[in-house]
Amino acid sequence: MTLRTAPIRRKLMKMLLLTSGMVLLFTCAALFTYEFVTFRQAVVRQLDTLGSAIASNSTAALAFDNPDDARSILAAFKADPHIVAAALYDESGAVFATYPEAVPSGFVPSAPSEIGHRFEQSHVIGFAPVMEGGQRLGTLFVRSDLTQIRQRFELYLAVMALVVALSAVIAYFLSDHQQAQISQPILELAETARAVSDRQDYGVRARPADTLELAVLTEAFNHMLTQIQASEQRSLAQMSRLSLLQQITSAIGERQDLPSIFQVVLRSVEDNLPIDFGCICLYSAATQALTVSTVGAASQSMSAGMGLVENAIVPVDHNGLSHCIRGQLVYEPDVREVPHPFPQRIAGAGLRSLVIAPLIVENNVFGALIAARREENSFSSGDCEFLRQLSQHVALASHQAQLHGALQNAYDDLRQSQQTVMQQERLRALGQMASGIAHDINNAISPISLYTESLLEREPDLSPRTRSSLTTIQRAIDDVAGTVARMREFYRQREPQLTLALVDINRIVEQVLELTHAKWYDLAQQQGIAIELRTEFAADLPRIMGAEGEIRDALTNLIFNAVDAMPNGGTLTVRTRVVRKGSEEQTVRIEVTDTGIGMDEETRRRCLEPFFTTKGERGTGLGLAMVYGMIQRHSAEFEIDSVVGQGTTMHIIFPAYTQAFLSTMRLPATQFSQRRLRMLLIDDDPLIIKALEDALSVDGHVITSASGGQAGIDAFTAAHGTDTAFAVVFTDLGMPRVDGRKVADSVKRLSPATPVILLTGWGQRMLAEDDIPPHVDRVLSKPPRLHEIRVALKELAL
Amino acid sequence: MEVLRRLTALVAMAMLLASSVCSAASEYEVKAVFLFNFSHFVEWPAAAFPGPDAPFVIGVFGHDPFGSGLDEAARGETINGRPLVVRRVSDVDGAAGCQILFMHRSEEARMREVLGALDHRSTLTVSDLADAGERGVMIALATENNRIRLRVNVDSARAARLTISSKLLRSAEIVAATADGG
């Protein structure tokens, strides 16, 4: 195990042992060195002592040249076994005597060298002077081996090893005991830490240690545990708030209306945060006041005491509420200390701490979440943060709810528009169909109209009865033409071209009653029911500006509806009145009243819609719609009074015109001078050609007819530049292959001055749409009226 | 080969001759050194000197075998702070002023007379007569096996109040005076 990862006790022991071992080693080394040095000195000293003794003794031998004596003196070295060789040199430096006598070669130098001692590899050698009475007599050489030093040191090493071993053992046991003082608290601390992490229990505390540093460590550890415990509690609280937030968010996500969102938010907060009082107010910037929108279910009794019931109004002044309205979260730890009225109101109910969180969408505060508790200082910063986030979520959810509502409305509008478009499409299809039908009808009635008019004008000897019949026919034809025109106009989206004239309402009503006689009298009698007609006409009814035919049609519809509303008979009342609103302003009212089944609210509301009908298969759903179209075109008003089971009264209210003026349309025919003109008449309908020929011939004009566009152009080209050139060209618009436009084109190319009059079943629409073809001088609609033709001829050709 | 052997023998003979000449020449040089060395191994009483500044006198009685050797050995030397002086003496009076008196063996005849004159005087008497010790001379330089051996008459020295170092005695032969000699 390496030192880094070894357990602390082993580490400590190693340290202690290492330390003591090092100390011991250094001590031994020091002792050893000391011993070495002193021992060497001792050896030298011993050698010196011995040497000087021998030298002193050998003076006489040297002085008196007695080598035997010298040898015997040197033999004294035998006493020291370490001295392996010795020699005496005489004054001249020659070897005088040696020890032992047969000295090994190399042990004795041939000549003495410097006085003193010198250590060689395994020996110490010394030279000492031999002196007597101040006279140098010679030199003593001694060689001693160092085995004694080696032996000594071997002993030393042995002792040292023993001591080291012994002290290591002692140090081991001591350190084992000592390290426990340090390692034990640390191990306990580690054990505590493991217990904490294993059990996730931050309530455990380490036992205080008695060493200062360890006590500090333990204290720090315990302090850390305390902090972890606190922060864990905070985390748990935060988690629970988060999950509450999540729960509330998902709950409000499922709701789309504000009251239910507010209710679920308040209930969740009351139950789970918890709070003692909670409500949500909506802010109105206009009134500078909060309106209590929702009060939490558990807060109801308390809110009644404070007067904070739903829809109660709380003014915003310079108190905490104004901060909230500026978008800040307001927290009052103790409302009793806040002198403003609102906090005092809260305090009055026994509440102490208060949080007001603004509901903000797109930087606009639209409300506030108010939460309160009975204890003061009871909202932590976490609670406040929670309420702030909650208010943000609530605001977002509210905003989404509003958006959802707007989206729903938009969707409804879209669906309405789609239905309208579909209806318009149906109308357009119907319009096209009606257009075609109108064209055909106009063509068909054109001869009738021309002949009737012609007969009434030209035959003065007609019996009164015939004249009356012809007049009725002419009126009926006019009405048919008008009806056809209006039918077409009805389907048009554009404001139709109205030709207004002064109209006598009383006369029209009489005409309508006459026209509808079959409906309310004959048909009713056939079905065995009796309908009583009452009329009340105002005597001096002012005339109005209007289109006679339209008004007639509208009245006809109203009378038909009234009769249909009385399947079991009843009274039909038609009344005209004049109502004076001011000195000048007058209105003319027509009232059609029945005593029939009446209309319920739904029917009354929808009766003007096109295609709405209560008559099942029999009804078109267009009757009242056409009436309403007429009303609008005349700037008139329409009122419906109806009681289910009692009957209905329809009011048409026209503005009256008090100043009478003449209609240019009503100029007498006799005013036209009768100039004869050569005319070209082009139409693919022989009946129309015949009728026009007859009618215009009577006026003295010369008529050439051509059936079809190409034939017409050919005839015009042929006659052009001759005596029989045409002064006027009448052409039908819709013809196979070559239509009226091409005819007009060709005519104008040849003779730009020749007027071209276009006759068309679509004439009215063409005028309205402003798309009169080029080169056409005048458009006349079918059936053509004689006086219209005359007016046109007078203006263009005469 | 013969020539080489003959040459080798010739060289060996020449060397032997040279060695004996050298030995004969150096006998008194050695004895001169010995005389000088005695001053280190013998203690003289203060009364042996006429004054504190008196020189240490080595006297040669009668025949002087040393030539200039002794003078050369003594030149510039001092003994215990006293300058060393070598004197040739020819009579008994002259001998009395010497601290060391050498008598050549040829002066055997006058030896008794000199010794008698020096009775109780602190003069170390030395002679190279072989039996000089027995005759009362304190140190005799005897030649044995080509070596000079010391023979010391301790009694004579003690009588003259001279203390001879034990070191000297250790390498010397102790003799006593014979009756006829005394």
HADDOCK unambig.tbl for C-alpha pairs under 7 A between the chains (distance, minus, plus):
assign (segid A and resid 57 and name CA) (segid B and resid 167 and name CA) 6.39 0.50 0.50
assign (segid A and resid 60 and name CA) (segid B and resid 167 and name CA) 5.56 0.50 0.50
assign (segid A and resid 60 and name CA) (segid B and resid 168 and name CA) 5.29 0.50 0.50
assign (segid A and resid 60 and name CA) (segid B and resid 171 and name CA) 6.91 0.50 0.50
assign (segid A and resid 61 and name CA) (segid B and resid 171 and name CA) 6.36 0.50 0.50
assign (segid A and resid 63 and name CA) (segid B and resid 34 and name CA) 6.98 0.50 0.50
assign (segid A and resid 63 and name CA) (segid B and resid 37 and name CA) 6.31 0.50 0.50
assign (segid A and resid 64 and name CA) (segid B and resid 34 and name CA) 6.16 0.50 0.50
assign (segid A and resid 66 and name CA) (segid B and resid 171 and name CA) 6.92 0.50 0.50
assign (segid A and resid 69 and name CA) (segid B and resid 171 and name CA) 6.05 0.50 0.50
assign (segid A and resid 132 and name CA) (segid B and resid 40 and name CA) 6.33 0.50 0.50
assign (segid A and resid 133 and name CA) (segid B and resid 40 and name CA) 5.31 0.50 0.50
